[in-house]
Amino acid sequence: MPLVKAKKYLGQHFINNDKLAQEITKLLSFNKNYQILEIGPGMGVLTKFLMTENTIFKVIEIDKESINYLKDKYPKIEKNIIEGDFLKLDIRKHFESDISIIGNFPYYISSQILFRVWEHHEIIHELVGMFQKEVADRIIALKGRERGILSVLIQVFYNVKKCIDVSPDNFTPPPKIQSSVIKLNRNKRKKLDCSKKLFKQVVKTAFNQRRKTLRNALKTYNIEKDSKIESLLSLRAEQLNVEDFIKITKHIESIL
């Protein structure tokens, strides 16, 4: 069976190290209450280890050549293959219960994948994924220059940690950058104490002008003086934690 040729326009870099692939899949909790969704299985290097866990899982793949390869190589999972784009997937149509997500994500859409996880945090309880190392470092950052919009949004609902740093020689073709595997686990927060939409807007506005203090970055919201948030407004976005952003958002919500 001919191998799938990696397509640059799809950002494909196939893992060529079975030991690494197994190590990545073992990071999943395999909670019996969760179904598993693998994004972009390619030639199934992660898929084959998911199959050995006797778990309920589906894969979503946009590449027709990869889909045909998977059907030939792993005929048992043919009915579990969703043909399409995860970024357009109606998740609740395919999954009624909580899900874990795993994947060697194409770097060019990895941030968009996380924004979708944020949007569907109620049903997505776990994620194990391959990211560009710089992106992974930003996601797990608690403060400083690496901290950004995704850091705050993801950390609202998830505990995050870096699990494995991966060198380019573990892929075919090898990327020009270092990679990292990170894991997200749902924390105890069920929902925000403020508008989720407004919270996201406030975080994005603050980081889009990250060199400014919050007082100046959030000028458009006409924030009034309030002792509960006054000290936060003299800081920059990268200095705030999740709870700080919630306080500011709640204040803005109260004056809108």
N, C-alpha and C positions, 0 to 999 in steps of 0.2 A: 504494500500500500504506500503510494507516494506521500511524502511529508507535505504539510501545508507551508507554502511560501509566505514568510512574514511580509505584511503590507505596510509600507511606511505611512500611507494616508490613514491607516487605522491605528497607528502607534503600537504595532505588535512587536513585542520582544518576548519570545517564548522561553520559559524556564527550562534549562537543560540538565538540571541537577535533581535527581530523584530524591536524594537525601534531604535537600533543602525543601522540596515540594512537600514531603511527608512532615517535616518539621513545621511548616506553615499550617497544614491542615490540622495538626495536633493542637494548635493554639485555640481552635474552636472548643466550646464547652460540650458540644453534642448533647445539649439539654433535650430530653425527650419531648418537651413541650414546644420546641422550636423546629420549624422547617428551615432548610438551608437553601440559599440561592447563591449560585456561583456566577459571577459576572465575567464574561469573556474567557471561556475555558480554552479556546484555541485548539490544541491537540490533546487536551485532557490530562495534562501532567498533574494537576491538582485533583481533577475529577476521579481518577482511578483510585486515589486514596480515600476520597469521600465515599466511594462505592463500598469499600471494605468495612466501613463503620456501620453498615446496615441501618442507615438513616434515611429519612425522607428528604429528598433534595431535588431541585430543578436547576437548570443552567440556562442562561440567556446569552445568545451569541448573534452578532450582526453580520459576521463574515460567512457567506454561503459555502466557501471552500472548507472552512472549519466545521460547519454544520454537517456537511457530507462526510467529512473525515470521522467525526464523532459517531455518526450513525453507523458507519462501517466498522469502526474500531470497538465501539461499545453499544451494540444493538439493544441491550437491555434498557438503556436510558433514552431511547428514541422518543418515547412519549413524554419524557421529562424535559425535552429541549424546547425552549421558547425562542422562536426566531424573531429577533428585533433588537431595538435599542433600549437599554435600561433607562436612559434619561427620558424616554417617552412611555415607559411601561406603566400600566394601570396596576399598581402593586396589589391593591385589595381585590382585584378581579382574580388574581392567581393565588393569593395567599389569604386564608381566612384567619389563621392563627399567627402568633409571633414568629418572626424569622431572624435567622442569622445570615449575614452576607459575607462572602469570601471572594477573593479574586486577585489576580495579577493585573491590576488596573492599567489601562492605557494612560500614560502620564498626562496627556493633553485634556482628558476629561475627568481626572481624579478629583479635582476640586468640585466639579459639578456633581459628581456622585455623592460627595459629602453634603452638599446643599440639599440633595434629595433625601438623604438620611435625616437631616435636620427637619425637613418638611414632614417626614413620616416616622418621627421618633416613637410614636405610640405603638407601632407594630414592629419596628426594627430594634431588636434588643441587643444585638452584638454585630460587630464587624471586624474582620481580619483582612487586611489588604496591603498590597505592595504599592508604594508611592515613591516618587522622587525624594531623595533624602532631605532636600531643602524644604519640600512641602511637608514632609513628616515632622521635621523639627519645628515648623510653624504651628502645626496642629497641636502638638503636645506642649508648646511654650506657655508658661504661666505668667511671664513678664518679659520686658525688654523688646529689642528691635524685631525679634522673630515673631512676637505675638501679633496677631492680626484678626481679621473678621472671622475666619474659620475657627481660630483658636477659641474665641469667646462663644460662638454659636454652638460648636460641638461640645464644649465643656459644660454648657448649660444642662444637657441631658446625659452626658457620657463621661465615664472615667476613661482616660486615654493613657496609653503607654507605648513606648517603642520596644519592640521585641527582638528584631534581628536587623543588622546592617548587612546589605548584600552588594557584593562587588559585581562589576559588569560582566565578568567571565562566566557568570551563572546564567546568562541569557544568550539566545540566538535570535537575531544578531545582537551583539553586545551594545548596550546604550553607551552614550558618551558621559554619562553621569552616574553617581552612586545612588543606590536605592535603599529603602528601609521598609520593613514590615511593621505596621502598627496595629494595635488592637483597641477597639472601643467596646466598653461594657456599659449598659444602661445604669445610671445612678438612681437614687431614690426619688428624684424630682419627677412628679407625674405631669405637671404643667407649670407654666409661668404664672406669677401673680400679677401679670400685666399683659397687654396685648402682644401676642407673638409677632405679629406683623410690624407693629411700632418698634418693638425691641430690636428686630433685625434692622430696621431703618436707622435707628439711633446708633447702633454699633457700626453700620456701614458709613454713616455720615462722620462719625468720630474718627474712624481709621482712614477715611479718604483725605482727611486733613490732619494726619497724625502728628505733624510737627507743632500744631497749635494746641493750646490748652482746651479743655472741654468747653470752657466758657465761650471761646471764640469759634471753635469748630461747630458748636451746636447753636450758633446765633439765630438761625432761622426759626428755632422753636420758641424764641422769646422767653427763655427760662427766667422765672422770677426768683428772687432771693428766698432761700429756704435753708434753715440751719442744718437740716438732715443731709443736704447734698452740697452745701457751700464749699466744704473742703475738697470735694471731688472735682469741682469745676476748675480748680487751679492746676489740676494734673493733666497729663496727656493720656490718650487712649491706651497706650501700651502699659500704663501704670495701674490700670483698673482691673479688678477681677469681675467675675460674673455677677456677684451680689451687688457690686457698685453700679454696674450697668442696669440692673433691675431697679435699683433705687432711683436712678436718674429717669428711667423710662416711666416709672410709676408717677413721678412728679410731673413729667411732661404730659402724661395721660390725664392728670387731674386738672391741667390748665387748658387743655384743648377744647 
